[in-house]
Amino acid sequence: MSRAQSVGPIVVTDGNVKVGRMVTTSRPSFTCPQACPFLGSGCYGTGRHWHSVDKYASEDGAWDRVLSAFTRAAKRGDRVARDRVLGDVVARDASGVERIDHAYISALMSAWRVAHDTVGRAPTVFGYTHAWRMMSRRDVGRIAGTGYVMNASCETVEDVRQAINLGMPTVVANDGIPEGELIDGHRVITCPEQTRGVHCADCGLCAKPDRQVIIRFLLHGTAVARARATVASLQQSSMGG
């Protein structure tokens, strides 16, 4: 059995009304990249969500809690697990320089492997990151090699093209990109939870690494007005405006 590794401060829960019955985690706001366009400008976690995670995320027994959650999910036959409803995969050195937190991903997936080996199966772990702009192809390959499905969180068509070129499955938060549009051979579809009420636990599209679709999220959350303004500004900049 693998030895416990440090996953750092984390909140582990068993889903919510949107995602359905599945393991979810959240990490503190300091794990987000400073370059995230929604940081302070329309983040889904604005307000009570971030307050709760920043207050209750704990490092005590974190790996064991993750292992317990993955094992429980595996036994009941869950298909997917959502890492980081809030938070990202950024770490900082003593001087504040940001880097991809491969240690976190490795620790998380070590707990997943123990659950998988114990039960004989385990849900596919997926998440989203605004830190993809910091990643090299080597980073992308290293993450994929753990079994983790990391989606690039994008806001514009140009973002999507860059992320696809990097080799990442891609999602985009932009109300203005039409359903069915083709971007570099990938078709845009809107999140089935938002269009048909299909729980993430029953959908699993975001957990498919080789999909040929870009999943569009309609902007939502308590700071949706600021999010729309942020996306509009980014869209204008990407078009040379």
C-alpha positions as CSV (number, residue, x, y, z in Angstrom):
1,M,0.0,0.0,0.0
2,S,1.3,3.5,-0.9
3,R,2.4,5.7,1.9
4,A,0.3,8.8,2.7
5,Q,1.5,11.9,0.8
6,S,0.7,15.5,1.5
7,V,-2.1,16.9,-0.6
8,G,-2.1,20.1,1.4
9,P,-5.3,21.9,2.7
10,I,-8.4,20.5,1.1
11,V,-12.1,20.1,1.5
12,V,-13.6,16.8,0.5
13,T,-17.3,16.4,-0.1
14,D,-19.8,14.1,-1.7
15,G,-21.3,16.2,-4.4
16,N,-24.1,18.8,-4.6
17,V,-27.3,19.5,-6.3
18,K,-25.5,20.3,-9.6
19,V,-22.9,17.6,-9.9
20,G,-24.9,14.8,-8.3
21,R,-23.5,12.0,-6.2
22,M,-19.8,12.1,-6.7
23,V,-16.6,12.9,-4.8
24,T,-15.7,16.6,-5.1
25,T,-12.8,18.5,-3.6
26,S,-11.9,22.2,-3.2
27,R,-8.6,23.9,-2.4
28,P,-7.9,27.4,-0.9
29,S,-7.9,30.5,-3.1
30,F,-4.1,30.8,-2.8
31,T,-3.8,27.8,-5.2
32,C,-5.1,29.9,-8.0
33,P,-2.8,31.6,-10.6
34,Q,-2.6,35.4,-10.4
35,A,-3.2,35.4,-14.2
36,C,-6.6,33.9,-13.9
37,P,-8.9,36.4,-15.7
38,F,-11.7,35.7,-13.2
39,L,-9.6,36.3,-10.1
40,G,-11.5,39.2,-8.4
41,S,-13.4,39.7,-11.6
42,G,-16.3,37.2,-11.8
43,C,-15.0,34.1,-10.1
44,Y,-17.7,31.5,-9.5
45,G,-16.4,31.2,-5.9
46,T,-16.9,34.9,-5.1
47,G,-18.4,35.4,-1.7
48,R,-19.5,32.6,0.7
49,H,-18.0,29.8,-1.5
50,W,-14.4,31.1,-1.1
51,H,-15.0,32.1,2.5
52,S,-16.1,28.6,3.4
53,V,-13.3,26.8,1.6
54,D,-10.6,29.2,2.9
55,K,-11.9,28.7,6.4
56,Y,-12.4,25.0,6.5
57,A,-9.7,23.5,4.1
58,S,-7.5,21.4,6.3
59,E,-4.2,19.6,5.8
60,D,-4.8,17.3,8.9
61,G,-5.4,13.8,7.6
62,A,-6.1,15.1,4.1
63,W,-4.6,12.2,2.2
64,D,-6.6,9.7,4.3
65,R,-9.8,11.7,3.8
66,V,-9.2,11.7,0.0
67,L,-8.4,7.9,0.1
68,S,-11.6,7.2,2.1
69,A,-13.7,9.2,-0.4
70,F,-12.2,7.5,-3.4
71,T,-12.7,4.1,-1.8
72,R,-16.3,4.8,-0.9
73,A,-17.0,6.1,-4.5
74,A,-15.3,3.1,-6.0
75,K,-17.4,0.7,-3.9
76,R,-20.7,2.3,-5.0
77,G,-19.6,2.4,-8.6
78,D,-19.2,6.1,-9.2
79,R,-17.9,6.9,-12.7
80,V,-16.2,10.2,-12.1
81,A,-14.8,12.4,-9.3
82,R,-14.4,16.2,-9.6
83,D,-11.3,17.7,-8.2
84,R,-11.3,21.3,-7.3
85,V,-14.8,22.8,-7.6
86,L,-12.8,25.7,-6.2
87,G,-9.1,26.2,-6.3
88,D,-6.3,25.4,-8.8
89,V,-3.0,23.6,-9.1
90,V,-0.5,26.4,-8.5
91,A,2.2,26.5,-5.9
92,R,4.6,29.3,-5.1
93,D,8.2,29.2,-3.9
94,A,9.6,31.4,-1.1
95,S,9.9,34.4,-3.5
96,G,6.3,34.0,-4.7
97,V,7.2,32.6,-8.1
98,E,4.4,30.4,-9.4
99,R,4.7,26.8,-10.7
100,I,2.5,23.9,-11.4
101,D,1.8,21.9,-8.2
102,H,2.7,18.4,-9.5
103,A,3.2,17.3,-6.0
104,Y,-0.5,17.9,-5.2
105,I,-1.6,16.0,-8.3
106,S,0.8,13.1,-7.6
107,A,-0.5,12.9,-4.0
108,L,-4.1,13.0,-5.0
109,M,-3.6,10.3,-7.6
110,S,-1.6,8.1,-5.2
111,A,-4.7,7.9,-3.1
112,W,-6.8,7.1,-6.2
113,R,-4.4,4.3,-7.1
114,V,-4.8,2.8,-3.6
115,A,-8.6,2.9,-3.9
116,H,-8.4,1.4,-7.3
117,D,-6.1,-1.4,-6.3
118,T,-8.2,-2.1,-3.2
119,V,-11.6,-2.2,-4.8
120,G,-10.6,-3.1,-8.4
121,R,-12.0,0.1,-9.9
122,A,-12.2,3.8,-9.1
123,P,-13.9,6.8,-10.6
124,T,-12.0,8.9,-13.3
125,V,-10.7,12.0,-11.7
126,F,-11.1,15.2,-13.6
127,G,-10.7,18.9,-13.0
128,Y,-10.2,22.3,-14.7
129,T,-7.3,24.8,-14.6
130,H,-6.7,28.4,-15.4
131,A,-3.0,27.6,-15.0
132,W,-2.8,25.9,-18.4
133,R,-1.1,29.0,-19.8
134,M,1.9,28.1,-17.5
135,M,2.1,24.6,-18.7
136,S,4.4,23.0,-21.2
137,R,3.6,19.9,-23.3
138,R,5.8,18.1,-20.8
139,D,3.6,19.3,-17.9
140,V,0.5,18.2,-19.8
141,G,1.9,14.7,-20.5
142,R,3.1,14.3,-16.9
143,I,-0.4,15.1,-15.6
144,A,-2.2,12.9,-18.1
145,G,0.3,10.1,-17.2
146,T,-1.2,10.0,-13.6
147,G,-4.6,9.2,-15.0
148,Y,-5.9,12.7,-14.1
149,V,-8.0,14.4,-16.8
150,M,-7.1,18.0,-16.7
151,N,-9.2,20.4,-18.7
152,A,-8.0,23.8,-19.9
153,S,-10.4,26.5,-18.7
154,C,-10.7,29.1,-21.6
155,E,-12.6,32.2,-22.3
156,T,-12.0,33.0,-25.9
157,V,-11.7,31.2,-29.3
158,E,-8.0,32.0,-29.3
159,D,-7.6,30.5,-25.9
160,V,-9.3,27.3,-27.1
161,R,-6.9,27.1,-30.1
162,Q,-3.9,27.5,-27.9
163,A,-5.1,24.9,-25.4
164,I,-5.9,22.4,-28.1
165,N,-2.5,22.9,-29.6
166,L,-1.0,22.1,-26.1
167,G,-2.8,18.8,-26.2
168,M,-5.4,19.5,-23.6
169,P,-9.2,18.7,-23.4
170,T,-10.8,22.1,-23.4
171,V,-13.8,23.9,-21.9
172,V,-14.8,27.5,-22.5
173,A,-16.8,30.0,-20.4
174,N,-18.3,32.3,-23.0
175,D,-22.0,32.9,-23.7
176,G,-21.3,34.3,-27.2
177,I,-19.7,31.3,-28.8
178,P,-22.4,29.5,-30.8
179,E,-23.5,25.9,-30.2
180,G,-22.1,23.7,-32.9
181,E,-19.2,26.0,-33.9
182,L,-16.1,24.2,-35.1
183,I,-12.8,25.4,-33.6
184,D,-9.7,23.5,-35.0
185,G,-11.9,20.5,-35.8
186,H,-13.5,20.4,-32.3
187,R,-17.3,21.1,-32.1
188,V,-18.7,23.3,-29.3
189,I,-21.5,21.8,-27.2
190,T,-23.0,23.4,-24.1
191,C,-22.7,21.7,-20.8
192,P,-25.6,19.1,-20.6
193,E,-26.2,20.1,-16.9
194,Q,-27.0,23.6,-18.0
195,T,-29.2,22.7,-21.0
196,R,-30.9,19.5,-19.8
197,G,-30.2,19.2,-16.1
198,V,-28.0,16.1,-16.5
199,H,-25.9,15.8,-13.4
200,C,-22.1,15.7,-13.9
201,A,-22.0,12.3,-12.2
202,D,-24.2,10.9,-15.0
203,C,-22.6,12.8,-17.9
204,G,-18.8,12.4,-17.6
205,L,-17.9,14.3,-20.8
206,C,-15.4,16.4,-19.0
207,A,-13.7,13.2,-17.8
208,K,-13.0,12.1,-21.4
209,P,-9.4,13.2,-22.3
210,D,-9.6,12.4,-26.0
211,R,-13.0,13.9,-26.8
212,Q,-13.4,15.9,-30.0
213,V,-15.8,18.4,-28.4
214,I,-15.3,21.7,-26.6
215,I,-17.6,22.0,-23.6
216,R,-19.1,25.5,-23.3
217,F,-20.2,26.7,-19.9
218,L,-22.8,29.5,-19.8
219,L,-21.5,32.0,-17.3
220,H,-23.1,31.6,-13.8
221,G,-22.5,32.3,-10.2
222,T,-23.1,35.2,-7.8
223,A,-20.6,37.4,-9.8
224,V,-22.0,36.6,-13.2
225,A,-22.3,40.2,-14.3
226,R,-18.6,40.8,-13.6
227,A,-17.8,37.5,-15.4
228,R,-19.6,38.7,-18.5
229,A,-17.7,42.0,-18.5
230,T,-14.4,40.1,-18.1
231,V,-15.2,37.8,-21.0
232,A,-16.3,40.7,-23.2
233,S,-13.0,42.5,-22.5
234,L,-11.0,39.4,-23.2
235,Q,-12.9,38.7,-26.4
236,Q,-12.3,42.3,-27.6
237,S,-8.6,42.0,-26.8
238,S,-8.2,38.7,-28.6
239,M,-9.7,40.3,-31.7
240,G,-7.2,43.2,-31.6
241,G,-9.7,45.6,-30.1
